[in-house]
Amino acid sequence: MKMADQEVITPIDSTAPFSVVVITLSLGAIILLFMLVCGFGRGKPDEEETHQEEEKPVKEKKPNQNAKKQQKSGLQGNKKASQKAYSHPLLASSLKDHSHNVLDMDFSINGKYLASCSEDRTVRVWSVKEFKDKEHKCVRGNVEYDHATNIKFSPDCKSFVTSLANGNCIRVFKLGKKEDGSSTQISQVLDFPKSRDQDILSIGIGSNASGSFVMIAYRDTTIQILNTKGEILATLDTHHMSNNYAAVSPCGRFVASCGFTPDVKVWEVVFTKGGDFKEVSRAMELKGHKASVYYFSFNIDSTRMATVSKDGTWKLWDTDVEYNKQQDPYLLLTGQYPHRGPSLITLSADSYSVAIAQGTDVWIYSADGKQEEEEFKDVHSQNIAKIGFDPSGKFLVSTGDRFMRVFHNIIGLRAQVADLEAKQKKTTSGAMKERLEHQITSIREQIDTILGLNSEETPAGT
């Protein structure tokens, strides 16, 4: 019996704890699985919400990142703003290789080249004879770690000087052939030492039979005359209260300035017969405006000057006078222009035409005051920085954005015809009359060709 009792009792005692454990473990596993499933179900939206919250600031940062990219690009906004379509019946072409605003330009005195400088840290030299072509090649030079604000050709047309924005000094560049003689290149020659902290306003370079010099005008009332090595020869005080502009005459003898006062002052840079610097002496003054003179310009031989003033007038002067005997320049003509603010003026090399730029507009007037003026509206997307006639007087070039617009100077050609016709009436020589008639016919054919060409096909400006 005992054995039977033990046999009955033994399996009961051994399996009960096992069943309890199994049931407990199974129940725990089910509960744990349920908790995990429930926890995962609750956690998924939280995770998605967290992910969305992380995405929100990323979306908000995109405009800021774009703004930073635009800031890093420097003048990218100017580049886009300057990409403006422009057309006009007298537009010959547009020079487009600069990527940012062109700040200054200058023609070589031989009429072959146009030099330009830009905020894109380059200087470029263009061929004038290609102005009417569809494609325009140029020679490019880099302005390392800086950009040029002014540019002026040397009288020998083999080099040019620039003023640097950050360095606030003069840098000289040279035009020459590459070592293999294949093409022209621009190379840096030297930097003049910085002499003043005041910003440079304008520069010039003069050369004549006696000597050569470089001029630097500052925005206060200071002008410096330097030798070609950068050594200061003389310092002038213009007494304008502030300078608006200063330049060296094409003949290389004179330095002139204008500013807050209503006059233009002209000095002569004098050298000895041996080529040594002697002095800077006062030559003449152009007096007649009633308000500040904004700008002035010489003709090719410095016998004429044109001025533009805040008083709403421009004037043409005869400067071919005996200034050593205190003879004053003669006022030849006073013209009106629609004054709205600071203006630029340029006189053609032959003195037949005058151009004035104000804001984004340009006007061309005949120097005799008899021809109807030509107006070009909204030539650039930004205020015009420089205008100038090429030495032949056939083209007027303006710049304000990254383009340089080249216009046919019809006003100048017509003024030239009028002058030749007046000479033809006065002459009694048959040979002279015939020669003048040939010139008149040739110029009229040029005018007809320009007007006929542009009436059929107006060149695009962009």
C-alpha positions in Angstrom: 0.0 0.0 0.0 2.7 2.4 0.9 4.4 1.7 -2.4 1.1 2.4 -4.2 0.5 5.6 -2.3 4.0 6.8 -3.1 3.5 5.9 -6.8 0.3 7.9 -6.8 1.6 10.8 -4.9 5.0 11.1 -6.6 3.9 12.2 -10.1 1.5 14.8 -8.6 4.2 16.5 -6.5 6.7 16.6 -9.4 4.5 18.0 -12.2 2.6 20.6 -10.2 5.6 23.0 -9.8 6.5 22.5 -13.4 3.0 23.3 -14.7 2.9 26.4 -12.5 6.2 27.6 -13.8 5.2 26.9 -17.4 1.9 28.7 -17.0 3.6 31.6 -15.2 6.3 31.9 -17.9 3.7 31.6 -20.7 1.6 34.3 -19.1 4.6 36.5 -18.5 5.7 36.1 -22.1 2.2 36.9 -23.3 2.1 40.0 -21.1 5.5 41.1 -22.2 4.7 40.5 -25.8 1.5 42.5 -25.4 3.4 45.3 -23.7 6.0 45.4 -26.5 3.3 45.4 -29.1 1.5 48.2 -27.3 4.6 50.1 -26.7 5.7 49.8 -30.3 2.3 51.0 -31.4 2.5 54.0 -29.1 6.1 54.8 -30.0 5.7 54.9 -33.8 3.7 58.2 -33.9 6.1 59.7 -31.4 9.0 58.7 -33.5 7.3 60.2 -36.6 6.4 63.3 -34.7 10.0 63.7 -33.6 11.2 63.2 -37.2 8.8 65.8 -38.4 10.0 68.2 -35.7 13.6 67.7 -36.9 12.6 68.3 -40.5 10.9 71.7 -39.8 14.0 73.6 -38.9 15.7 72.1 -42.0 12.9 73.5 -44.2 13.2 76.9 -42.5 16.9 77.0 -43.0 16.8 76.6 -46.8 16.1 80.3 -47.5 18.9 81.3 -45.1 21.3 78.9 -46.8 20.4 80.4 -50.2 21.0 83.8 -48.8 24.4 82.8 -47.5 25.3 81.4 -50.9 24.3 84.7 -52.5 26.4 86.5 -50.0 29.4 84.3 -50.8 28.9 84.9 -54.5 29.7 88.6 -53.8 28.1 90.5 -56.6 25.9 87.8 -58.1 22.8 90.0 -57.6 24.5 92.7 -59.7 25.2 90.2 -62.4 21.6 89.1 -62.7 20.4 92.7 -62.5 22.6 93.7 -65.3 21.3 91.1 -67.7 18.8 93.4 -69.3 17.6 93.4 -72.8 18.3 96.6 -74.7 18.0 97.7 -78.3 18.2 100.9 -80.2 18.4 101.8 -83.9 21.9 103.3 -83.3 23.2 100.5 -81.1 26.2 99.0 -82.9 27.0 96.2 -80.4 27.4 95.3 -76.7 30.6 94.1 -75.1 29.6 91.3 -72.7 32.6 89.4 -71.3 32.7 91.0 -67.9 30.7 89.1 -65.2 30.2 92.0 -62.9 29.8 95.8 -63.0 32.3 97.7 -65.2 33.7 100.6 -63.2 35.8 102.4 -65.8 37.1 102.3 -69.3 39.6 104.2 -71.5 40.5 104.4 -75.1 44.1 104.3 -76.3 45.1 107.5 -78.0 45.9 105.7 -81.2 42.2 104.6 -81.4 42.9 100.9 -81.6 42.0 99.7 -78.1 39.5 100.1 -75.3 40.6 99.0 -71.8 38.1 98.2 -69.1 38.1 97.3 -65.4 35.4 95.5 -63.4 34.3 94.3 -60.0 34.9 90.8 -61.4 38.7 91.3 -60.6 39.7 91.5 -64.2 41.0 94.1 -66.7 40.3 93.6 -70.4 41.5 95.1 -73.6 39.2 95.2 -76.7 39.8 95.9 -80.3 37.9 99.0 -81.6 37.8 97.7 -85.1 35.7 94.8 -84.0 33.0 97.0 -82.4 30.6 96.3 -85.3 31.2 92.5 -85.3 28.8 90.1 -83.7 31.6 88.4 -81.7 34.1 90.5 -79.7 37.4 89.0 -78.5 39.3 90.6 -75.7 42.6 90.1 -73.8 42.0 89.4 -70.2 44.2 90.2 -67.2 43.6 89.3 -63.6 43.7 91.7 -60.6 44.9 89.4 -57.8 43.4 89.8 -54.4 41.7 93.1 -55.4 39.8 94.8 -58.2 40.5 98.0 -60.2 38.3 101.1 -59.9 40.0 103.3 -62.5 42.0 102.5 -65.6 44.0 104.8 -68.0 46.1 103.9 -71.0 49.7 105.2 -71.2 50.4 107.6 -74.2 52.5 104.9 -75.9 49.5 102.5 -75.8 51.7 99.7 -74.5 50.7 99.8 -70.9 48.0 101.1 -68.6 47.6 102.1 -64.9 44.8 101.2 -62.6 43.8 102.2 -59.1 43.0 99.3 -56.6 39.9 99.3 -54.4 41.4 97.6 -51.4 45.1 98.4 -51.8 44.2 102.1 -52.5 47.2 102.4 -54.7 48.3 102.4 -58.3 49.1 99.1 -60.2 50.8 99.2 -63.6 50.0 96.6 -66.3 51.8 95.9 -69.5 50.5 94.7 -72.9 52.9 92.3 -74.7 53.3 89.2 -76.6 53.5 85.7 -75.0 56.9 84.0 -75.0 56.0 82.0 -78.1 54.7 85.2 -79.8 51.3 83.6 -80.4 49.1 86.2 -78.8 48.9 89.3 -76.7 48.9 89.1 -72.9 48.4 91.4 -69.9 51.0 91.2 -67.2 51.4 93.1 -63.9 54.5 95.3 -63.8 54.5 96.9 -60.3 52.5 98.5 -57.5 53.1 102.0 -56.4 53.4 102.3 -52.6 50.2 103.5 -50.9 50.7 107.1 -49.7 47.2 108.0 -48.3 44.3 106.4 -46.6 41.8 108.6 -48.4 40.0 106.8 -51.3 41.3 107.4 -54.8 38.8 109.3 -57.0 40.5 109.3 -60.4 43.9 108.7 -62.0 45.7 109.9 -65.1 49.0 109.5 -66.9 50.7 112.2 -69.0 53.7 112.3 -71.2 55.2 114.9 -73.5 58.5 115.8 -75.0 59.8 116.9 -71.6 58.7 114.2 -69.2 56.2 111.7 -67.9 54.1 111.6 -64.8 51.1 109.9 -63.1 48.3 111.8 -61.4 46.2 110.6 -58.4 43.2 112.6 -57.3 41.5 111.8 -53.9 38.0 112.5 -52.7 39.0 115.3 -50.4 40.8 118.2 -52.2 44.2 116.5 -52.8 46.0 115.7 -56.0 49.4 114.0 -56.2 51.8 114.2 -59.1 54.2 111.2 -59.2 56.9 109.9 -61.4 56.6 106.6 -63.2 58.3 104.8 -60.3 55.6 106.0 -57.8 57.7 108.7 -56.1 55.7 111.8 -55.2 56.8 114.9 -57.1 54.2 117.4 -56.0 51.0 117.7 -54.0 48.2 120.1 -54.9 45.2 121.4 -52.9 42.4 122.1 -55.3 40.4 124.2 -52.7 37.1 122.7 -54.2 35.9 121.7 -50.7 35.7 118.3 -52.2 36.8 116.9 -55.6 34.3 115.6 -58.1 36.7 114.6 -60.8 40.3 115.2 -62.0 42.1 114.2 -65.2 45.3 114.6 -67.3 44.9 116.3 -70.7 45.5 114.1 -73.8 48.4 116.3 -74.7 50.1 115.3 -71.5 50.8 118.9 -70.3 47.8 119.7 -68.0 46.1 118.4 -64.9 42.5 119.7 -64.3 40.0 119.3 -61.5 36.5 120.2 -60.6 34.5 119.9 -57.4 32.0 121.5 -55.1 32.9 125.0 -56.4 31.5 126.3 -59.7 34.9 126.4 -61.6 37.4 124.1 -63.2 41.1 124.6 -62.4 43.9 123.7 -64.8 47.6 123.3 -63.9 50.6 122.7 -66.1 53.1 120.1 -65.1 56.5 121.5 -66.1 59.7 119.7 -66.8 63.2 120.9 -67.6 64.7 120.4 -71.1 66.7 117.6 -69.6 63.5 115.8 -68.5 63.7 116.6 -64.8 60.5 117.6 -62.9 60.4 121.3 -62.3 57.0 122.4 -60.9 53.3 122.4 -61.2 52.0 125.9 -62.0 48.5 127.3 -62.3 47.6 127.7 -66.0 43.9 128.8 -66.2 40.4 128.6 -64.8 37.1 127.9 -66.4 34.6 130.2 -64.7 30.9 130.7 -65.6 28.8 128.0 -64.0 26.6 129.0 -61.1 26.9 125.7 -59.2 29.1 122.7 -58.6 30.8 121.3 -61.7 30.2 117.6 -61.9 32.6 116.6 -64.7 34.7 117.9 -67.7 36.3 116.5 -70.8 39.1 117.5 -73.2 39.3 117.1 -76.9 42.2 115.2 -78.5 44.7 118.2 -78.6 43.4 119.9 -75.4 42.3 123.0 -77.3 38.6 122.5 -76.2 37.0 121.5 -73.0 33.4 120.6 -72.1 31.9 121.0 -68.6 28.6 119.9 -67.0 27.2 121.4 -63.9 24.6 121.2 -61.2 23.1 124.4 -62.6 21.5 122.4 -65.4 23.9 123.6 -68.2 26.9 122.2 -70.1 29.5 124.5 -71.6 32.0 124.3 -74.4 35.3 126.3 -73.9 38.1 127.3 -76.2 41.3 126.6 -74.1 43.8 127.3 -76.9 44.8 130.6 -75.2 48.0 132.3 -74.0 47.6 131.3 -70.4 51.2 132.4 -69.7 49.9 135.9 -70.4 46.9 135.5 -68.1 44.5 135.0 -71.0 41.3 133.2 -69.9 39.5 130.5 -71.8 36.7 131.6 -74.2 33.2 130.4 -73.6 31.9 129.1 -77.0 28.6 127.6 -76.2 26.1 127.0 -73.3 23.6 124.2 -73.6 20.8 123.0 -71.4 20.2 119.4 -70.3 17.5 117.8 -68.1 19.3 117.9 -64.8 18.2 115.5 -62.2 21.4 114.7 -60.4 25.2 114.1 -60.8 26.1 113.8 -64.5 29.0 112.8 -66.7 30.2 114.5 -69.9 32.5 113.6 -72.7 33.8 115.6 -75.7 34.6 113.9 -79.0 38.2 114.1 -80.1 37.2 116.3 -83.1 35.0 118.5 -80.9 32.0 117.9 -83.1 29.8 116.3 -80.4 29.2 116.2 -76.7 27.6 113.4 -74.7 26.0 113.6 -71.2 25.1 110.7 -69.0 22.8 110.9 -66.0 21.4 108.0 -64.2 20.7 105.3 -66.8 20.2 107.8 -69.7 22.5 109.4 -72.3 22.1 112.4 -74.5 24.3 113.4 -77.5 24.5 117.1 -78.6 26.3 118.7 -81.5 29.1 121.1 -80.4 27.7 123.8 -82.6 24.3 123.7 -80.8 22.5 123.5 -84.1 21.9 119.8 -84.6 19.0 118.0 -82.9 20.1 115.9 -80.0 20.0 112.1 -79.7 18.6 110.4 -76.6 19.2 106.9 -75.3 16.8 105.9 -72.4 17.5 103.2 -69.8 20.7 102.1 -71.5 21.9 100.2 -68.4 20.2 98.5 -65.4 22.3 100.7 -63.0 23.6 104.2 -63.0 26.2 104.9 -65.8 29.7 104.9 -64.5 31.6 106.1 -67.6 31.0 107.3 -71.1 33.5 108.1 -73.9 33.9 108.7 -77.6 36.5 106.6 -79.4 39.3 108.8 -81.0 37.7 108.6 -84.4 34.4 110.1 -83.1 32.4 107.3 -84.8 31.4 105.5 -81.6 30.1 106.4 -78.2 30.6 103.8 -75.5 28.8 103.7 -72.1 28.9 101.4 -69.2 27.0 101.0 -65.9 26.4 97.3 -65.4 28.4 94.4 -66.7 27.8 95.5 -70.3 29.4 98.2 -72.4 27.1 99.6 -75.0 28.5 100.8 -78.3 26.5 103.4 -80.2 27.0 105.0 -83.7 27.6 108.7 -83.3 25.3 110.0 -86.0 25.2 113.5 -84.4 28.9 113.8 -84.7 28.9 112.7 -88.4 26.1 115.2 -89.2 28.0 118.0 -87.4 31.1 117.1 -89.4 29.1 117.3 -92.7 27.7 120.7 -91.6 31.3 122.0 -90.9 32.6 120.7 -94.2 29.8 122.3 -96.1 30.5 125.6 -94.4 34.2 125.3 -95.4 33.2 124.4 -98.9 31.2 127.6 -99.3 34.1 129.7 -98.1 36.9 128.2 -100.2 37.7 129.6 -103.7 40.0 126.7 -104.6 38.5 124.2 -107.0 40.7 121.4 -105.8 39.8 122.1 -102.2 36.1 122.2 -103.1 36.4 118.9 -104.8 38.2 117.3 -101.9 35.6 118.6 -99.4 32.8 117.3 -101.6 34.4 113.9 -101.6 34.6 113.9 -97.8 31.0 115.1 -97.5 29.8 112.3 -99.8 31.8 109.7 -97.9 30.3 110.7 -94.6 26.8 110.8 -95.9 27.2 107.3 -97.2 28.4 106.2 -93.8 25.2 107.8 -92.3 23.0 106.1 -94.8 24.7 102.7 -94.2 24.2 103.0 -90.5 20.6 104.0 -90.6 19.8 101.5 -93.4 21.5 98.7 -91.6 19.8 99.3 -88.3 16.4 99.8 -89.8 16.6 96.3 -91.2 18.2 94.6 -88.3 18.5 96.1 -84.8 21.3 94.4 -82.9 20.4 92.8 -79.6 21.9 94.3 -76.4 22.1 91.2 -74.2 
